[in-house]
Structure formats: C-alpha cells, structure tokens
Amino acid sequence: PLLIMLAIVGVFAFLDYSKRYNRLMMVWLAVPFAALLVFSPESFFYYRIVYLIPTQIFAASGLYLILNKLEALNGSESKSGFMVLKVLIVLLVIAFLFNYSLRASDVIPLHILGD
C-alpha cells in the first residue's frame, strides 16, 4: 500500500508535458493500463501486463516530490534534523522495495520446479 500511494503521488510529478521524459513516463503508464482493459483478470497476460507498470519509478518520484514539499515547508530551521528524517524515509522505502522484490522472486522457483 505504501508503494502504491507513493506511485500515485509520483504520477502528479510527471504532469508537466513540456518535458520529453515526462511524456515518456506517462505513455509508459498509459499503455499497460490500456492493455489491461483488453484482458480479463483470469488471463495469464493480465498479470504480465501489471508487472510492466513502472510502479517503483513512480514511487521514487512521489517520494522525491513529497520530500521537496516538506523541505519547502520546513524552511531553514533545522537542516540536520530534516536530513536525518529524509534518510530514514528513503531507507524505509528501500526496505519496502526490497521486500516487494523478495516476495516476487519467492514464487519463481515454484514455477521452474513445476515444469
């Protein structure tokens, strides 16, 4: 849930269509979502397409956007305290991403042994 919430916030970071990279990221998001409308959840391709959505990139962009907004609100009161908070938040998100990758790779040996 944290990763998805950060990814949703990250989508708002790419709404400036004047930059080519932002347009590329929005197309990379739109194409798999359009393909999901074609396949049903019972289909094998449905879940393959879900994994094509760059959730981690949008989550990192969302984290960057949130931290920039917090830094703007904080001002110059305590730079070292805010830096520690930023590092802790980034480490927390890295732990969530690492957990996600371990859970995803946990299923791979079952498919290899099943064949």
C-alpha positions as CSV (number, residue, x, y, z in Angstrom):
1,P,0.0,0.0,0.0
2,L,2.8,2.5,0.8
3,L,4.4,1.8,-2.6
4,I,1.1,2.3,-4.5
5,M,0.4,5.5,-2.6
6,L,3.8,6.9,-3.4
7,A,3.3,5.9,-7.0
8,I,0.0,7.7,-7.2
9,V,1.7,10.8,-5.8
10,G,4.6,10.2,-8.3
11,V,2.1,10.4,-11.2
12,F,1.5,14.0,-10.3
13,A,5.2,14.7,-10.6
14,F,5.0,13.8,-14.3
15,L,2.1,16.0,-15.3
16,D,4.3,18.7,-17.0
17,Y,4.1,17.5,-20.6
18,S,6.6,20.0,-21.9
19,K,9.4,17.7,-20.9
20,R,10.0,14.6,-23.1
21,Y,10.9,12.4,-20.2
22,N,7.5,13.2,-18.5
23,R,5.7,12.3,-21.7
24,L,7.6,9.1,-22.0
25,M,6.8,8.1,-18.4
26,M,3.1,8.9,-18.9
27,V,3.0,6.8,-22.1
28,W,4.7,4.0,-20.2
29,L,1.9,4.2,-17.6
30,A,-0.9,4.6,-20.1
31,V,-0.1,1.7,-22.5
32,P,-0.2,-1.1,-19.9
33,F,-3.4,0.4,-18.4
34,A,-5.0,0.4,-21.8
35,A,-3.9,-3.2,-22.4
36,L,-5.5,-4.2,-19.0
37,L,-8.9,-3.2,-20.5
38,V,-8.5,-5.9,-23.1
39,F,-7.6,-8.9,-20.9
40,S,-9.6,-10.3,-18.0
41,P,-8.0,-11.0,-14.6
42,E,-8.2,-14.7,-15.3
43,S,-5.9,-14.4,-18.3
44,F,-2.2,-15.1,-18.0
45,F,-1.3,-11.9,-19.8
46,Y,-3.2,-9.7,-17.3
47,Y,-0.6,-10.2,-14.6
48,R,2.3,-10.0,-17.0
49,I,1.0,-6.6,-18.1
50,V,0.6,-5.5,-14.5
51,Y,4.3,-6.1,-13.9
52,L,5.1,-3.8,-16.9
53,I,3.8,-0.8,-15.0
54,P,6.8,1.1,-13.6
55,T,5.5,1.3,-10.0
56,Q,8.9,1.7,-8.5
57,I,9.9,4.7,-10.7
58,F,6.7,6.5,-9.9
59,A,7.1,5.7,-6.2
60,A,10.6,7.2,-6.2
61,S,9.3,10.3,-8.0
62,G,6.4,10.5,-5.5
63,L,8.9,10.3,-2.6
64,Y,11.1,12.9,-4.1
65,L,8.1,15.2,-4.6
66,I,6.9,14.7,-1.0
67,L,10.3,15.4,0.4
68,N,10.7,18.5,-1.7
69,K,7.4,19.8,-0.4
70,L,8.3,19.0,3.2
71,E,11.7,20.8,2.8
72,A,9.9,23.8,1.4
73,L,7.5,23.9,4.3
74,N,10.4,23.3,6.8
75,G,12.4,26.2,5.6
76,S,15.9,26.6,7.2
77,E,15.0,25.8,10.8
78,S,16.9,22.5,11.3
79,K,18.7,21.3,8.3
80,S,20.5,18.4,10.0
81,G,17.3,17.1,11.6
82,F,15.4,17.2,8.3
83,M,18.3,15.4,6.6
84,V,18.1,12.6,9.1
85,L,14.4,12.4,8.5
86,K,14.9,12.3,4.7
87,V,17.5,9.5,5.1
88,L,15.2,7.5,7.3
89,I,12.2,7.8,5.0
90,V,14.4,6.8,2.0
91,L,15.7,3.8,3.9
92,L,12.1,2.8,4.7
93,V,11.0,3.0,1.1
94,I,14.1,1.0,0.1
95,A,13.1,-1.7,2.6
96,F,9.6,-1.8,1.2
97,L,11.0,-2.2,-2.4
98,F,13.4,-4.9,-1.2
99,N,10.6,-6.7,0.5
100,Y,8.5,-6.5,-2.7
101,S,11.3,-7.9,-4.8
102,L,11.9,-10.8,-2.4
103,R,8.2,-11.6,-2.4
104,A,8.1,-11.5,-6.2
105,S,11.2,-13.7,-6.6
106,D,9.9,-16.2,-4.0
107,V,7.4,-17.6,-6.5
108,I,9.9,-18.1,-9.3
109,P,11.4,-21.4,-8.1
110,L,7.9,-22.9,-7.8
111,H,7.2,-22.2,-11.5
112,I,10.6,-23.7,-12.5
113,L,10.1,-26.8,-10.5
114,G,6.5,-27.2,-11.7
115,D,7.6,-27.5,-15.4
